[in-house]
Amino acid sequence: AGDLEEFHKNEEIWFAMNAVVNLWRDKIGVNDDGWVSNEGYADAVKTTKRLKDELLGEMMGGKGDEEDISLLHKGWPFQDHEEVD
């Protein structure tokens, strides 16, 4: 029963995080595939940096430890990637 309870707890967290990421996507202007128009790219970069800085500020304000901060840097969903042909 403990595994099932943990699964449900993690599932709730996952759904909540998905909602947050979708909200951020809307703010940034990123489509579901992670693409941003050329015209919107500069604004998307600025908005992404602001969102990440705000989150890091909260984490460094006592709401996260060094491991959490490291994981945020590694797993930040809005990292810029080079296009590969």
N, CA, C and O atoms as a GROMACS GRO file, in nm:
protein
  340
    1ALA      N    1   0.082  -0.119   0.000
    1ALA     CA    2   0.000   0.000   0.000
    1ALA      C    3   0.086   0.125   0.000
    1ALA      O    4   0.045   0.228  -0.054
    2GLY      N    5   0.206   0.119   0.060
    2GLY     CA    6   0.295   0.234   0.065
    2GLY      C    7   0.341   0.277  -0.074
    2GLY      O    8   0.348   0.397  -0.103
    3ASP      N    9   0.371   0.179  -0.160
    3ASP     CA   10   0.414   0.211  -0.296
    3ASP      C   11   0.303   0.281  -0.373
    3ASP      O   12   0.329   0.376  -0.448
    4LEU      N   13   0.181   0.235  -0.355
    4LEU     CA   14   0.067   0.295  -0.425
    4LEU      C   15   0.042   0.438  -0.377
    4LEU      O   16   0.013   0.526  -0.458
    5GLU      N   17   0.055   0.460  -0.247
    5GLU     CA   18   0.038   0.595  -0.193
    5GLU      C   19   0.147   0.688  -0.247
    5GLU      O   20   0.120   0.803  -0.282
    6GLU      N   21   0.270   0.638  -0.252
    6GLU     CA   22   0.380   0.718  -0.304
    6GLU      C   23   0.358   0.749  -0.452
    6GLU      O   24   0.386   0.860  -0.497
    7PHE      N   25   0.309   0.651  -0.527
    7PHE     CA   26   0.280   0.672  -0.668
    7PHE      C   27   0.178   0.784  -0.686
    7PHE      O   28   0.197   0.873  -0.769
    8HIS      N   29   0.070   0.780  -0.608
    8HIS     CA   30  -0.034   0.881  -0.620
    8HIS      C   31   0.018   1.020  -0.580
    8HIS      O   32  -0.018   1.120  -0.642
    9LYS      N   33   0.102   1.025  -0.478
    9LYS     CA   34   0.162   1.152  -0.436
    9LYS      C   35   0.250   1.207  -0.548
    9LYS      O   36   0.242   1.325  -0.582
   10ASN      N   37   0.335   1.121  -0.605
   10ASN     CA   38   0.423   1.164  -0.714
   10ASN      C   39   0.343   1.204  -0.837
   10ASN      O   40   0.381   1.297  -0.909
   11GLU      N   41   0.234   1.133  -0.862
   11GLU     CA   42   0.149   1.165  -0.977
   11GLU      C   43   0.089   1.305  -0.962
   11GLU      O   44   0.084   1.381  -1.059
   12GLU      N   45   0.044   1.338  -0.842
   12GLU     CA   46  -0.011   1.472  -0.817
   12GLU      C   47   0.095   1.579  -0.840
   12GLU      O   48   0.067   1.683  -0.899
   13ILE      N   49   0.216   1.554  -0.793
   13ILE     CA   50   0.326   1.649  -0.813
   13ILE      C   51   0.355   1.664  -0.962
   13ILE      O   52   0.375   1.775  -1.011
   14TRP      N   53   0.357   1.551  -1.034
   14TRP     CA   54   0.385   1.552  -1.177
   14TRP      C   55   0.280   1.635  -1.252
   14TRP      O   56   0.314   1.716  -1.338
   15PHE      N   57   0.152   1.614  -1.220
   15PHE     CA   58   0.046   1.690  -1.285
   15PHE      C   59   0.058   1.839  -1.254
   15PHE      O   60   0.040   1.923  -1.343
   16ALA      N   61   0.090   1.873  -1.131
   16ALA     CA   62   0.106   2.013  -1.093
   16ALA      C   63   0.223   2.076  -1.168
   16ALA      O   64   0.213   2.189  -1.216
   17MET      N   65   0.335   2.004  -1.178
   17MET     CA   66   0.451   2.056  -1.251
   17MET      C   67   0.421   2.072  -1.399
   17MET      O   68   0.465   2.168  -1.461
   18ASN      N   69   0.346   1.978  -1.455
   18ASN     CA   70   0.306   1.991  -1.596
   18ASN      C   71   0.225   2.118  -1.618
   18ASN      O   72   0.244   2.188  -1.717
   19ALA      N   73   0.135   2.147  -1.526
   19ALA     CA   74   0.053   2.268  -1.537
   19ALA      C   75   0.141   2.392  -1.532
   19ALA      O   76   0.119   2.487  -1.607
   20VAL      N   77   0.240   2.392  -1.443
   20VAL     CA   78   0.332   2.506  -1.432
   20VAL      C   79   0.413   2.522  -1.560
   20VAL      O   80   0.425   2.632  -1.612
   21VAL      N   81   0.467   2.412  -1.611
   21VAL     CA   82   0.547   2.418  -1.734
   21VAL      C   83   0.462   2.467  -1.850
   21VAL      O   84   0.509   2.547  -1.932
   22ASN      N   85   0.338   2.422  -1.859
   22ASN     CA   86   0.249   2.468  -1.966
   22ASN      C   87   0.221   2.618  -1.954
   22ASN      O   88   0.214   2.688  -2.054
   23LEU      N   89   0.204   2.666  -1.832
   23LEU     CA   90   0.185   2.809  -1.810
   23LEU      C   91   0.308   2.887  -1.855
   23LEU      O   92   0.297   2.990  -1.922
   24TRP      N   93   0.426   2.837  -1.818
   24TRP     CA   94   0.550   2.902  -1.859
   24TRP      C   95   0.563   2.901  -2.011
   24TRP      O   96   0.603   3.001  -2.070
   25ARG      N   97   0.529   2.787  -2.075
   25ARG     CA   98   0.535   2.780  -2.222
   25ARG      C   99   0.451   2.891  -2.284
   25ARG      O  100   0.494   2.957  -2.378
   26ASP      N  101   0.332   2.909  -2.230
   26ASP     CA  102   0.244   3.014  -2.282
   26ASP      C  103   0.307   3.152  -2.264
   26ASP      O  104   0.301   3.235  -2.355
   27LYS      N  105   0.367   3.177  -2.148
   27LYS     CA  106   0.430   3.306  -2.122
   27LYS      C  107   0.549   3.330  -2.215
   27LYS      O  108   0.571   3.441  -2.263
   28ILE      N  109   0.625   3.224  -2.240
   28ILE     CA  110   0.746   3.234  -2.321
   28ILE      C  111   0.713   3.239  -2.470
   28ILE      O  112   0.782   3.304  -2.548
   29GLY      N  113   0.607   3.170  -2.510
   29GLY     CA  114   0.571   3.162  -2.651
   29GLY      C  115   0.628   3.040  -2.720
   29GLY      O  116   0.651   3.041  -2.841
   30VAL      N  117   0.652   2.934  -2.643
   30VAL     CA  118   0.707   2.810  -2.695
   30VAL      C  119   0.592   2.716  -2.730
   30VAL      O  120   0.497   2.702  -2.652
   31ASN      N  121   0.600   2.652  -2.848
   31ASN     CA  122   0.495   2.556  -2.882
   31ASN      C  123   0.523   2.421  -2.815
   31ASN      O  124   0.624   2.406  -2.747
   32ASP      N  125   0.434   2.325  -2.834
   32ASP     CA  126   0.447   2.195  -2.767
   32ASP      C  127   0.575   2.121  -2.805
   32ASP      O  128   0.624   2.038  -2.728
   33ASP      N  129   0.628   2.150  -2.924
   33ASP     CA  130   0.751   2.085  -2.968
   33ASP      C  131   0.877   2.159  -2.922
   33ASP      O  132   0.989   2.115  -2.947
   34GLY      N  133   0.857   2.272  -2.852
   34GLY     CA  134   0.971   2.347  -2.802
   34GLY      C  135   1.022   2.454  -2.895
   34GLY      O  136   1.128   2.512  -2.870
   35TRP      N  137   0.950   2.482  -3.001
   35TRP     CA  138   0.994   2.580  -3.099
   35TRP      C  139   0.940   2.719  -3.066
   35TRP      O  140   0.831   2.735  -3.012
   36VAL      N  141   1.020   2.819  -3.102
   36VAL     CA  142   0.983   2.959  -3.090
   36VAL      C  143   1.006   3.022  -3.227
   36VAL      O  144   1.103   2.989  -3.295
   37SER      N  145   0.917   3.111  -3.267
   37SER     CA  146   0.935   3.178  -3.396
   37SER      C  147   1.061   3.264  -3.392
   37SER      O  148   1.105   3.307  -3.286
   38ASN      N  149   1.118   3.289  -3.510
   38ASN     CA  150   1.235   3.376  -3.517
   38ASN      C  151   1.204   3.513  -3.460
   38ASN      O  152   1.286   3.573  -3.391
   39GLU      N  153   1.084   3.563  -3.490
   39GLU     CA  154   1.044   3.696  -3.444
   39GLU      C  155   1.031   3.701  -3.291
   39GLU      O  156   1.057   3.805  -3.230
   40GLY      N  157   0.991   3.592  -3.230
   40GLY     CA  158   0.968   3.589  -3.086
   40GLY      C  159   1.086   3.540  -3.004
   40GLY      O  160   1.078   3.534  -2.882
   41TYR      N  161   1.196   3.504  -3.072
   41TYR     CA  162   1.309   3.441  -3.004
   41TYR      C  163   1.371   3.530  -2.896
   41TYR      O  164   1.391   3.486  -2.783
   42ALA      N  165   1.402   3.655  -2.929
   42ALA     CA  166   1.469   3.743  -2.832
   42ALA      C  167   1.383   3.762  -2.708
   42ALA      O  168   1.434   3.758  -2.596
   43ASP      N  169   1.253   3.784  -2.727
   43ASP     CA  170   1.164   3.798  -2.612
   43ASP      C  171   1.155   3.668  -2.532
   43ASP      O  172   1.148   3.670  -2.409
   44ALA      N  173   1.155   3.555  -2.602
   44ALA     CA  174   1.147   3.425  -2.535
   44ALA      C  175   1.270   3.403  -2.447
   44ALA      O  176   1.258   3.352  -2.336
   45VAL      N  177   1.386   3.440  -2.497
   45VAL     CA  178   1.510   3.425  -2.419
   45VAL      C  179   1.503   3.511  -2.293
   45VAL      O  180   1.539   3.465  -2.184
   46LYS      N  181   1.457   3.635  -2.306
   46LYS     CA  182   1.446   3.725  -2.190
   46LYS      C  183   1.347   3.671  -2.087
   46LYS      O  184   1.374   3.670  -1.967
   47THR      N  185   1.232   3.626  -2.136
   47THR     CA  186   1.129   3.574  -2.045
   47THR      C  187   1.176   3.448  -1.975
   47THR      O  188   1.152   3.429  -1.856
   48THR      N  189   1.243   3.360  -2.050
   48THR     CA  190   1.296   3.237  -1.991
   48THR      C  191   1.396   3.268  -1.881
   48THR      O  192   1.391   3.208  -1.774
   49LYS      N  193   1.486   3.361  -1.907
   49LYS     CA  194   1.586   3.398  -1.806
   49LYS      C  195   1.518   3.455  -1.682
   49LYS      O  196   1.555   3.421  -1.570
   50ARG      N  197   1.418   3.541  -1.703
   50ARG     CA  198   1.347   3.601  -1.589
   50ARG      C  199   1.277   3.494  -1.506
   50ARG      O  200   1.285   3.497  -1.383
   51LEU      N  201   1.209   3.400  -1.572
   51LEU     CA  202   1.140   3.293  -1.499
   51LEU      C  203   1.237   3.208  -1.419
   51LEU      O  204   1.213   3.175  -1.302
   52LYS      N  205   1.348   3.172  -1.482
   52LYS     CA  206   1.448   3.088  -1.414
   52LYS      C  207   1.510   3.164  -1.297
   52LYS      O  208   1.528   3.108  -1.189
   53ASP      N  209   1.542   3.292  -1.319
   53ASP     CA  210   1.601   3.373  -1.211
   53ASP      C  211   1.504   3.387  -1.093
   53ASP      O  212   1.546   3.380  -0.978
   54GLU      N  213   1.376   3.405  -1.123
   54GLU     CA  214   1.276   3.414  -1.015
   54GLU      C  215   1.270   3.284  -0.935
   54GLU      O  216   1.267   3.286  -0.812
   55LEU      N  217   1.270   3.172  -1.006
   55LEU     CA  218   1.264   3.042  -0.939
   55LEU      C  219   1.390   3.018  -0.857
   55LEU      O  220   1.383   2.971  -0.744
   56LEU      N  221   1.506   3.050  -0.914
   56LEU     CA  222   1.632   3.035  -0.840
   56LEU      C  223   1.634   3.125  -0.717
   56LEU      O  224   1.684   3.086  -0.612
   57GLY      N  225   1.581   3.245  -0.730
   57GLY     CA  226   1.574   3.337  -0.617
   57GLY      C  227   1.493   3.280  -0.503
   57GLY      O  228   1.531   3.291  -0.387
   58GLU      N  229   1.381   3.218  -0.537
   58GLU     CA  230   1.298   3.154  -0.434
   58GLU      C  231   1.372   3.037  -0.371
   58GLU      O  232   1.367   3.018  -0.250
   59MET      N  233   1.440   2.958  -0.455
   59MET     CA  234   1.511   2.842  -0.402
   59MET      C  235   1.626   2.885  -0.312
   59MET      O  236   1.649   2.824  -0.207
   60MET      N  237   1.696   2.988  -0.350
   60MET     CA  238   1.809   3.034  -0.269
   60MET      C  239   1.761   3.108  -0.145
   60MET      O  240   1.839   3.128  -0.051
   61GLY      N  241   1.636   3.147  -0.143
   61GLY     CA  242   1.579   3.214  -0.027
   61GLY      C  243   1.534   3.116   0.080
   61GLY      O  244   1.454   3.151   0.167
   62GLY      N  245   1.585   2.994   0.074
   62GLY     CA  246   1.554   2.898   0.179
   62GLY      C  247   1.456   2.790   0.140
   62GLY      O  248   1.423   2.703   0.221
   63LYS      N  249   1.408   2.794   0.016
   63LYS     CA  250   1.309   2.694  -0.026
   63LYS      C  251   1.371   2.579  -0.103
   63LYS      O  252   1.298   2.494  -0.154
   64GLY      N  253   1.501   2.575  -0.113
   64GLY     CA  254   1.568   2.467  -0.186
   64GLY      C  255   1.711   2.454  -0.138
   64GLY      O  256   1.770   2.548  -0.088
   65ASP      N  257   1.764   2.335  -0.155
   65ASP     CA  258   1.904   2.314  -0.118
   65ASP      C  259   1.990   2.312  -0.244
   65ASP      O  260   1.940   2.329  -0.355
   66GLU      N  261   2.120   2.291  -0.226
   66GLU     CA  262   2.212   2.294  -0.340
   66GLU      C  263   2.178   2.187  -0.443
   66GLU      O  264   2.193   2.210  -0.563
   67GLU      N  265   2.133   2.071  -0.397
   67GLU     CA  266   2.098   1.964  -0.491
   67GLU      C  267   1.978   2.005  -0.576
   67GLU      O  268   1.975   1.981  -0.696
   68ASP      N  269   1.878   2.068  -0.513
   68ASP     CA  270   1.761   2.116  -0.588
   68ASP      C  271   1.802   2.217  -0.694
   68ASP      O  272   1.755   2.212  -0.808
   69ILE      N  273   1.890   2.308  -0.657
   69ILE     CA  274   1.936   2.411  -0.749
   69ILE      C  275   2.014   2.348  -0.864
   69ILE      O  276   1.996   2.388  -0.980
   70SER      N  277   2.099   2.252  -0.834
   70SER     CA  278   2.174   2.182  -0.938
   70SER      C  279   2.080   2.108  -1.033
   70SER      O  280   2.099   2.110  -1.155
   71LEU      N  281   1.979   2.043  -0.977
   71LEU     CA  282   1.882   1.972  -1.061
   71LEU      C  283   1.804   2.067  -1.149
   71LEU      O  284   1.771   2.034  -1.263
   72LEU      N  285   1.773   2.186  -1.098
   72LEU     CA  286   1.702   2.285  -1.179
   72LEU      C  287   1.788   2.326  -1.298
   72LEU      O  288   1.739   2.335  -1.411
   73HIS      N  289   1.917   2.351  -1.274
   73HIS     CA  290   2.006   2.389  -1.385
   73HIS      C  291   2.014   2.276  -1.488
   73HIS      O  292   2.007   2.302  -1.608
   74LYS      N  293   2.027   2.153  -1.442
   74LYS     CA  294   2.038   2.038  -1.534
   74LYS      C  295   1.909   2.013  -1.610
   74LYS      O  296   1.912   1.984  -1.730
   75GLY      N  297   1.796   2.022  -1.541
   75GLY     CA  298   1.670   1.982  -1.601
   75GLY      C  299   1.581   2.095  -1.647
   75GLY      O  300   1.463   2.073  -1.676
   76TRP      N  301   1.635   2.216  -1.654
   76TRP     CA  302   1.553   2.331  -1.695
   76TRP      C  303   1.494   2.301  -1.833
   76TRP      O  304   1.569   2.278  -1.929
   77PRO      N  305   1.362   2.301  -1.845
   77PRO     CA  306   1.299   2.256  -1.970
   77PRO      C  307   1.310   2.354  -2.086
   77PRO      O  308   1.273   2.320  -2.198
   78PHE      N  309   1.361   2.474  -2.062
   78PHE     CA  310   1.365   2.574  -2.168
   78PHE      C  311   1.508   2.612  -2.206
   78PHE      O  312   1.537   2.729  -2.230
   79GLN      N  313   1.595   2.513  -2.210
   79GLN     CA  314   1.732   2.537  -2.251
   79GLN      C  315   1.737   2.552  -2.402
   79GLN      O  316   1.662   2.488  -2.475
   80ASP      N  317   1.826   2.639  -2.448
   80ASP     CA  318   1.844   2.658  -2.591
   80ASP      C  319   1.926   2.542  -2.646
   80ASP      O  320   2.025   2.502  -2.585
   81HIS      N  321   1.886   2.490  -2.759
   81HIS     CA  322   1.957   2.379  -2.823
   81HIS      C  323   1.985   2.413  -2.968
   81HIS      O  324   1.905   2.479  -3.034
   82GLU      N  325   2.098   2.369  -3.014
   82GLU     CA  326   2.131   2.386  -3.156
   82GLU      C  327   2.046   2.290  -3.238
   82GLU      O  328   2.021   2.176  -3.197
   83GLU      N  329   2.003   2.336  -3.353
   83GLU     CA  330   1.926   2.250  -3.443
   83GLU      C  331   2.022   2.156  -3.513
   83GLU      O  332   2.126   2.198  -3.563
   84VAL      N  333   1.986   2.029  -3.518
   84VAL     CA  334   2.068   1.927  -3.583
   84VAL      C  335   1.996   1.880  -3.708
   84VAL      O  336   1.879   1.844  -3.703
   85ASP      N  337   2.068   1.882  -3.820
   85ASP     CA  338   2.006   1.836  -3.946
   85ASP      C  339   2.011   1.687  -3.958
   85ASP      O  340   1.964   1.631  -4.058
   0.00000   0.00000   0.00000
